[in-house]
Amino acid sequence: MAEANAQYSALLSLEPGNKEFQYYYAVTCTADSKLRLEGIERLLELKSVGKEAFEKSFNHGEIIEPFAELFFFLALAYHHNESFEKAYDFYKSAILKSSKKTTWLDEAIFRKGQCENAMNLEAPSIKLNVLSKSPVDLDNYFRAIDTEDSNLRLILTPSELRTKLDKKHGWVSPVAFDSESDVLYFCSYGKKGDTGLDIYSSRVSSDGTLGIPDRLPDSINSLFDDINPVFIKETSTLVFASNRPESIGGFDLFSAEIISSQGPFLSAEKLSRAWNTASNDYFLFPKSDNNLTLDEFDGWLVSDRTGTFSAPVLYEVTSTSLTKLTPNIDNNADYETGDSVKTSLIEPVVTSVNKAVVEKVSQTVAIEKTNDLAIQVGVYRVVPDLAFLPSGVSHFTRTLPNGLIKLFVGPFANQTARAEVKSQLISLGMTDVFNVKEKPSISTVISEPPSYIESNNSLQGVWYGVQIGAFKGESDKLTNQIAEGELYSELLDNGISRWYAAVDKDINNAYKELPNLIARGARSDAFVVKLVDGKRVAIVHSSPITDSITYRVKIVSFKNNVSAIDAAALLHLGSLITVRSVELGGEKIYFSSKSSLSEAEKVLELAKEEGFINAEIEKINE
């Protein structure tokens, strides 16, 4: 899902107005706890255009009711965010808009029932404190659990207990084994698999051989998957995970008490609210022989509640009774919020604080009091050149789990101020901007858009040159070799320097040097700039410049939306060369400009390799 999110983000940067790309990018965002709110905002915006407009611009292919599916994914996002009432309403709408052929209909009905049951959940009586956390794989997470202080050991299910159906499905699960016990609990599909994964027990004889597996009674097992049993003999309690309808969402943790050493078990009940979320809660393992009903639990939890794109995470946790807590504000908490309840995982608090740093941050912005009215400008692979932003507007960034960088402007004091800046951004050609509720974190540096500070060159008046790079730090050996002469830089207040070569009073000389710089190793998208007192400004031509020839490779043009196949090809081509687009007479044209015919011919060859067989070179006298 992370890869899909990155790909659709890149496609969207290429075609920001494409509603199909907007939709799929939004859906992939809802799969990640940190991006979910953005996904919801985007889906709500697409919903607002209406069914006809949405489906008209949507190449839905195998999807029968794309607008109904949009409601389903909105419901799913609200469900994972534990906004159960909103999720219930959207599931209901999605079901009403669907047909019997809809692939997600059964899941929507099932989850609608879960949300209905979850609306009256009691608030948690305990709070979980996270001592450590690390991403794990569901196939081998048990290997990362320290069992030194426990009488239990974690092993894989012995091969003699695995059925043919287990082996067919590739199912093998960890077993919490007590060497002093004569019973081993494990999960299996059994011989038929008609009730999904169930929990079984097997007697262990004195010589270590295993008896015939017995399926535990229906007071434990359900018609759904029941997995990862851990029997705690000190409390005669079996703890396991299940995705039955009684769960809040996905897998929840349940427990059942055995009446005597020979059974039977009492009916399974969900563990208290703090242990279970609308995400998947797979496994709970005590470090020592603690009673799970006590407030002071100490052990391990496997859950995807805060995992990147729903990846499982191993949490080392302790629990604290809420009745014993004094009011405290913890800015390091990862919160799972719902309409009626709030479950939190409290991260370790750093106790040593640099007073000077705190004072500096507090002078920049009061984080807790900052408004959260912002605008998302775009998603980028590298920090963009921020000179295109309207003057006087603050900005901040977020680095996503997949390494992409989100750029926001704001926060704004009110809706009117935000609407004014949004209009400016759209007028500048940024069509994929949208309103969000987002504010800088304490670790985010807030700054004004780049106001230029003194260049480290002595250029006075009007000059022209070629920008061959923009990066932080000093120029490297390669940049100096490319310049083959004096190299000028312009330092921006975000720490990035623009580097200029072939600086001359005559713009024609700069254009003549451009292909030579590219031939010496400069990026193929290096370009001529105008410098006023050492600062880059826009070039405005009042008349064509003689002897300045550009070769434009017309790659492809479309009158309607770009298909996913063509967009993917353009995306790949864009990773090799600079691809730009322009709209003329209702037609969108994709092209790449080069200063030399040889470079243009290389681009033409690459374009045809990507399937754009009608690509052609146009000679333009600029």
Protein Blocks (a to p, Z undefined) as FASTA:
>chain_A
ZZmmmmmmmmmmmmmmlmklmmmmmmmmmmpmklmmmmmmmmmmmmmnojklmmmmpcgk
jamblmlmmmmmmmmmmmmnopaklmmmmmmmmmmmmcfklmklmmmmmmmmmmmmmmmc
ccdfbdcddfbdcdddfklmmmmpccklpcbdcddddfklpcfklmmnopacdddddfkb
cbdcdddebjnopnopadddddddfkopacddddddfklmccbdcehiacdfklopacdd
dfbfkbnbhjaddddddfblnopadddddddfklpcfbdcfbdcdfblcdfkbmbbcddd
ddfklgghhiacddddddddfklpccdddfkbccdddfkbccdddddddfbdcfklmmmm
mmmpcfklpccbdcdfbdcfbdcdfklpcehiacdddddfkopacddedddfbfklmmmm
mmmmmmnopakbccddddddfklccdddddddddfbfbecjdddddfbdcedjddfklmm
mnopaddddddfkopacddehiafblklmmmmmmmmmmnopafkbccdddeehiacdddd
fbdcehiacddddfbdcfbdcdfklmmmmmmmmmmmccddddeehiacdddddfbfklmm
mmmmmmmmnopambccddddZZ
